[in-house]
Amino acid sequence: MEAALVDEVLACLPTNRTLFRYCKDQYATYLLQRVLNKKGPLSVQQLKQSSYRQLLEKPFVRDALQITGKQKLEAWHLENAVVSELNHYVLTLGKWGNRTGGLQTSRPGCNLVLQLNLPESLDAEFKRITGGVINEFTTRNHPQSNTRTATLAWARLDIGFESDEVLIEEVQSDLIRVLERIKTRALTSKTGNATHFICNGTTINRQRMVAYCTKVIAMQKKIWAEAMLAACLWFIHAELGISNVFYNRFETGNHMKEINWGLPPRSLYTDLPEKFCFNLTQEAPTFIRENKKVRKRLNKIHNPQWYLMTI
């Protein structure tokens, strides 16, 4: 999308911080509520015959089904679903790309970036231990938040308002990998002394750093991608008002974004969207299909496929 359009979107959206709370499998209730609000009350049998049948196995949903009995399930039945071990995040927005391409975008132009940031408590704890901020330790060539200093993950979005479509170009995180590397260094580095090691030119307490890394990795490693995509869908639906959500499939996305080496984890472009009940489609987003600059690239792909959600 054009840089000016990204700027316009950023200017129209809230500028204050947006809190986002999430626990494991919570996406299931969100998606089912979307389905039920769109299609009306549905029986368990009807849901079992739909592409959302796998969501019925989630604990929150099973509990709701026990309460409703033989009644048809309605969206409000899921409003009071019991959640535990909530993770707290802060959402921020940014811009990525340029007019000529070459920055892993499917078409030349810019993406809107949704960033999932750690809460203030974990951000402040890292600062106390290291004297610095987490984003200084991660890759600066990636779309980190400009207003928060502990970006856990991000999603890049290409938007076609005229066609009511969004393409999720990328879901990615540097932080877990970086914390695992810092933890290993704290345990094995021969710099410093028995109690402290040197990292990024800073002397850091080994024990405190290992404890912090262990805690954050345990909290976020298995849930960050799920939380990022859940936040992304909420943002697309609630803030952008768009219902047709495309998601790059591994092979097609890599080709369209011209990623020839350093490929991203396959699971983020297969398992993750399938977990969220995206369906495969051979139809490209309209703004990709009708863009003359990328049509040649698209035509070279054998059996191009994307994931698509339309609720």
N, C-alpha and C positions, 0 to 999 in steps of 0.2 A: 504494500500500500504506500501511497505517497507520504513523504515525511510531514507535509502540511496537515494531512488528515490525522496522522498520529498525534501531532501537536494539538489539533482541534479536539480530539477525543480526550487527551490528557487535561485540557482546559475545562472540559465539561464535567469531568468526574470529580468526586470529593477529594480535596487536597489534604484533609486531616488523616491521621492513621486509621486503618481499618483492622479491627481485631478479628481473628478467625480462630475458632475453637474446633478441635477435631479429635475423635477417638477412632480406633481401629474399626473398620467395617461400617462406619457411619454413612458412607456413600450409598449403602444399600437402601436405607430409609429415605434418603434424599431423592434417589432415582425413582423409587416406587411412588413416592408422593407426587413426583412430576407425572408419572404414568397415570396415576389415579385421578389427578386433577384434570388431565387432558381427556381421558377416556371414561371417567365416571367410575362408580363402584364396580368392582370386579370380583368374581368368585375366585377361590383358590385354584379351581380347575382351569379357569380362564388364564390366570397368571402362569400356571404350569405349562400351558400351551404357547406362551409368549416367549420372546427372546430374553425376558427378564426372569425366567424361572429360577436361575441359579441364586438370585437374591433371596428367595424364600428360605434358604438354608442358613441365613445369617441369624445369630442369636436375637438381635433386636426384633427382627421380623417374626421369628418363631413365637416370641413372647406376645406380640400383637395378635397373631393368629389364634393363640390360645384364648385370649380375651374375647375376640369377636365370635369364636365358635363357628357356627355355620352361616353367619351373616356374610354378606359381601363386604370386602375390605374397602374402606374409604380412606382418603388421605389423612383425615384427622385422627384415625386410629393410631397413626404412627407419630403423632406430635409429641406424645409423652413417653416415647421409647426410652428405656433406661440406658444411660450411657455412663461409662466409667473410664478412669485414667485419661481425662481430657488433656490434650496437648494445646498449648496456647501459642499462637503465632501473630505476627503483624504483617499485613499485606501492603505492598507498595507497588508503584507503577514506574515504568521506564520506557525507553525507546532504543531500538537496535536496527542497524542496517545503513544502507546508503543507496543512492540512485542507480549505481552501476552493478550492484550485486557483489558476489564473491564472499559474502559473509554468511553462507549457509542459509539463504532464504530461497524459497521455491521460485520466486519471481523478483526481479530487481525492485528495490525499494526498502521500506522499513517495516519492522514488526513492532507491535505493542508488547511490552514485557510485563508480566505479572510476577512479582517476587514474593516468596514466602520466607519471612525472616524469623529468627529465633526471638523469644520474648526478652524483655529488658533484663530480667533476672539472670538469664544465662549469658547475655551479652556483657552485663556488668561483672559477672564472676570471672569471665575470661580476661577482662581488662584488669581486674585486681591481680590476677596471677601473672600476666605477661606485661602489663603496662601498655599494651597495644590493643588493636581491635582485630576481630576474626577476619574481616575482609582483606586486611593487609597480608594475610597468610595464604589466601586463595588466589586463583587466577584472575588477574585484573583485565584480561582480554575477554572476559565473559560479562554478561549484563547484571552486575551486582546492583544493589539498591544504592541510590545517591543520598538517601535520607536516613537509612539505617545502616548499622555497621556489622551485622551478623546475618548475612543472607544464606539461608539453608538451601533453597532451590529456586528455580524460576521456570516459567513457561513462556514461549514466544508465540504470539498470535498474529496471523494475517487475517484481515477482516474485509468482507464485502457487504457493506450495509445494503446496497441495492438488491443483492440476491439473498439477503438474510442468511449469510454463511460466515463461519469462522473456520480457519484451518489452524489447528494446533501444530505448529512447526516443530517444536522441541520442548521436551521436559527434561531437565538436567539438574544435577547438583555437584558441586565441587567439595562441599564441606566435610562430608563423612570421610571421603578419601584423604583429605588433608589432615583431619584429626587422627586418623589411623596412622598416617605417616609421622605426625608429631609425637604420638604416643610411643611408637617404635623408637624414635630418636631419643625421647626422654629416658627410655629403658636401656638403650644400648650406646648412646653417643659417648665418645671419649673426651669430648670437650668439657670445659668446666671442671667440676670436682664431684665428689661422691653425692652431694645433695643438690647440685645445680648443673644445668647444661646450657649451652648457648644455641639459640635458634633465631634466625633473622637478625643477628647482631645483638640479641637481648639475652641476658642471663635469667633463666627461669627455674623455679623449684621443680625438681623432678617428680616428687611425690604428688604435689598438688596438681601438676599438669596431667599426670597419668590418671588421677582420680577424676578430673574434669572430662578428659577425653573418653574415659570408660563410661561415664554417666551419660554423656550426650550421644555417644554411639549407640548405647543400649536403648535410649529413648527414641532415637530418630532413624536408625538404619533401616528398620523393617517397615517404617510407616511414611517416610518422607515423600515417596513417589505417589502413594495413595492420597496423602493429604494435599499434595500439590495439584493433582488432577481434580480432586474434589473441590478445592478452592477455585480452580480454573473454570469448572463447569458452573459453579455458583456465580462467579463473576460474569461469565458470558451470558447466562440466563438473566440474572438480576440487574446487572449494571449496563450491559450492552443491549439487552432485550432481544437476543438472537437465539433461535431454536435449532438451526441446522449446524451441527458441529462436526467438522471433519478432523481427522487425526492421521498424521503420516504413518503409513506402514513402513516397516524397516527397509526393504529393498527399494521401493518406490521413492520414499523420502530421501534416502541416501543419494539416489540418482538425481532427483529434482534439485537437491541442495548441493550437488556436486561434491559430495564427501567421498573421497577416494582412498583415504587412509585415516587411521585413528578413529575407526568407526565407533559409534555410540553403543551402549549395551543393547543387544537385540530385544531383551525382555521389555524395555521401556516402549518399544514400538510393535510389540506383539502381545505379550502377556498382560500388560497393564490396561490397554484399551479393551481387550477381551474380558478382563475382570470387571470392567465397568459396563459391559453389555453393548459395546459398539458393534455394529454389523459391518461386514466387508462390502465394498462397492467398487465397481470399475469406473464409475462416473467421477470425474475430477471436479473440484470446486469450480463454479462458474468463472470466477476471476482468474483461475489458472487456465482453464480450457479456452477462454477467449482472449488470452494474452498472446499476441503474436511473437513476442520475444522468447517465450518459453514453450510455445507449441512444438517447435522442432525437437526440443529436448524431450518433451512428453511423448512424441511420436516414436522416439527411438526405444522406448521401454516396452519390453514384451510383457503383456498382461499387467498393466499398471493397476494398483489397488490402493485404496484408502480405507480407513475406518470411518463410519458415519453414525451419528446419533441424532435423532429428529424429534425428541420429546421436548 
